[in-house]
Amino acid sequence: MNKDDYIPPVEGVEDKLHRVIRTVVSMSTLAGIPAEVSAGVLENFNLLWKPPAEARAEKWVNDVIFQLTTLSDKVENLEHSLASEEFQSLLITANQLVIKHHQKDKIKHFANAVTNSITAESLSYDKKFMFLSILDGLTLLHIKVLRLLQDFVIWGSDNEVTEGRFSHYLVREIIKSDPELVKEMQLVHKVINDLENHNFWFVYQLLFKPETKVIRYGVITNTDAGTIDLEIPIEEPPDKKYRYASKLNKLGTDFLYFIEERNG
């Protein structure tokens, strides 16, 4: 793969600063500094401070290559997969997006997505491409909330809840799981609303069968599915007349699977 394919063509502010400083260093001979000395200064500068976009791109490519090598014993004909147009498109797309980010965990999610694009054969190209775009717009807090929703988040109300109020109750439960977030309640509301717009979970109304832990639940948002029986172990059901549960649906589960590191 040509390294130039992974260097963004648009010069950012930091890159412009790098270019200006590089020019200033190269012009040092005008101040009476011998050419051989100024050349050495310039070379040392280049070693210490590459253009930020280029430095990120190089590290990103190296990280992806390292992660892909772990598939050599797991994927037959890996070379063929790496040469496919689908993989090349996803890799280039991921590179164009990841170059904007600096958080190690966020960058790791992009690397996971690139690697999983080979092994997640059940996901269509359209879904993989869409997931990369969604990942670009999410924060690590968004992803933390999605992880919490892998299991049922149970909540309740004394009055029947309309769909527009689901997020209010879910925010309260999320904050219970991480009390530090109470300082960022408005931010958590924004995160929940963002994820709701991606249709990543269902909300169920829970109906307990007497003296059992079997819940007959109906999906009341995002789908027209009927009701089924399911055992959900709940130690202390909400002491409310109306009880609900929020949980990732298949789209949300697929997204989280795509961006998380796979051990097997």
N, C-alpha and C positions, 0 to 999 in steps of 0.2 A: 504494500500500500504506500502511496506517495504521501510523505509527510505534509506537503503543501496543501493536500486535500483537507487537512484538518486544522489549518490555520485560518481563522476568520478574516475575511477581506477588509472589514471595516476597522479603521484605526480608532481605538478608544483613547480617552484622555490620558491614561497612564502611559499608553504606547507613544502618544505625542510627546509627553514629557521625556520619555526615554530617548526619543529621536532628537529632541532639542538638546538635552544634556550631552548626548553622544556627539552631536555636532560641535558643541562648545569645547568638549574635550579634544576633538580632532583638530580644532583651530588653535590649540595652545601654542603651536609653533610661532604664531603671530606675536606672541608675547615674549619671544626670545628663547623659548624652551627648545632644545635640540629635537629634531624630528624623531630620532631613535628613542628618546625618553618619552615624548608624547605618544608614540606608537605603543610603548609598553604600558602607559597609563590607560590608554584606550582598551587594550587587550584585557587588562585586569578588570576594568569596568565591565566589559562584556561578560567576563566569567562570573562576576559577582551579581550582576543585575541584567538579566535578559529581559526583553519586552514581556510584560506580565501575561499578555495573551499567549505568546509563544511558550513561555515557561509553563503555563497551565496546560496548554495543549500537549506539550511533550510529556508532562507527568500523567495526564489523562490517558494518552495512548499507551504509555508504559504500564499503567495500572490495568487497563483493559487487556493488554496482551498477557500480562501475568495471570489475570483471572481466567482468561480463555484457555491458558495452558492446563488448567485444572480439569478441563473437559476432555483432554486427550485420551484418558482411559475410560471415559464414560460414554462418549459419542462416537459412533462408527462413522468413518469417512468425514472427519471434522473439517478437513481441508475443503471438501466440496461445499459444506455448509458455510464456511467463511467466505467462499468465493461467490456465493449466490447473490443475485441482485437484491433480494429482499434483505439479507443481512447487511449488505453494503449500504443500502438506503437507511436502515435503522441506525447503523453505526454513525453515519455522517449526520443524521438528524440529531442523535444524542450528543454528538460532539458540538454541534452548533448551539445546543441548549446549555450544556454543562459548562461551557466556557464562561458563562455569566455568573457562576456560583463559586463560592470559596469554602463553604462549610464541608468538612470532611464527610460527615454522615450523608449529606445531600448528594455529594459526588459519588459516594459509595452506592447509593440507590441507583444512580444512572449506570454505573458499572454493572451492578446486579441485573439491571434491565437488559443491557446489551448481552450479557452472558445467558440470561434466561430466554432471550429471544430465540436462541438455538434449541434449547431443551423444552421450552413450552410449546410443543407442537399443536396442542389443542387450541391455542389462541390464534385467531386470524391475524393477518398482517394489519388490517385496518384497526383491530383492537390494540395491537402492540404500538402502532404509530400514535393512536389516540392517547394511550397510557403515557407515552413519553411526553406528549404535550401537556397532559394533566399534571404530571410530576413536576414539570418546569414551574407551574404556577402554585404549587403547594409548599408550605413551610414544614419544618420538622414537627411543629405542633399539630398540623393537619394529620400527619402520619401517625403521631402518637395517639390521637383520637381514634383513627381507624383501627389501630391495634386493640384499643379498649373495646371496640365494637365487634371484634372477632367472637366474643362471647356475648350472651344476652345481657344488656343493660336494662335492669328492671326499674320501673318508676310507676307512680300512681297519682291519682287526683280524686278529690271528693266529688268533682263534677266531670261529666263526659268531656273529653278534650277534642277540640277541633284540630284539623291537620295543621293549621297555622300556628298552633301552640306547642306542637311536638318539641320543637327546638328549645323552648323555654325550660321544659322539664328535663330534657336531655343534658342541657348545660349544667343544671344543678347536680346531676349524677356524676358528670365528668369532673366537676370541681370537688365532689366528695372523694373521688379517687386520687386527686392531687390538690390538696388544700392550698398550695402555693398559687394555684391559678385563680384564686379568689381575687387577687390583685389585678387580674387581667380579664375580668368578667366580660367586658365588651368585646375583647379580642376573641375569647372563647365563643361567644355568640357568632361572631363573624366567621370563625372557623367552621362551626356547625352549619351555618347557612351555606357556606361555600361547598361543603361536602354534600349537603342536601341537594344542591343544584346539579351535582354530578350523579344523583340517584344511586348512591352507593349502599343504601341500607333500606330495610323494611321496618315498619312499625306494626306491632301485633297487639291486639286487645286480648288479654288473658282471661280465661274462664277456668277456674279450678274445679275439678271434680271433688266431691266431698270426701274427706279423709284420705286423699291420695296426693301424690305429687305429679299426677298426670294433668297436663294443661291442654284444654281444647282452645286453640288459638286461631284467630282469623287474621289474615293479612289485610290491613286496612289502608295501605298506601303503596303506591308504585306498581300495583298489580291487581288483577281481578281474580286471583286464585281463591279457592274456597277455604274451608277449614279442615284441619287434620288433628290427630292426637299426637302429642309429643311429651316425653318425660323431661321436665326441666327441674333439676334439683335446686330448690330455693329454701334456704334455711329460715329466712324471715320475709315472707311476702309483704309488700307494702300494706300498711293498715289503712287502706283507702278503698272507696267503693269501686272505683275504676282503676284497673291495673293494666299496664302496658309494658312492652319490651321492645327495645331497638336492637337490631343486629344486622351485620353486613349481609347484603344479598350476593348473588353470584358475581355481579359486575364488580362490587367492592372487594370480594374475596379474590377474584382474578387479578385485580389491580395490585392488591397487597402482595399476592404471590409473585407477581411480575417484578416488583421492585425490591423484594427481600432476598437475602442471601440464602441459597439452597445448599443444604449440607449433603444431600443424597442425589 
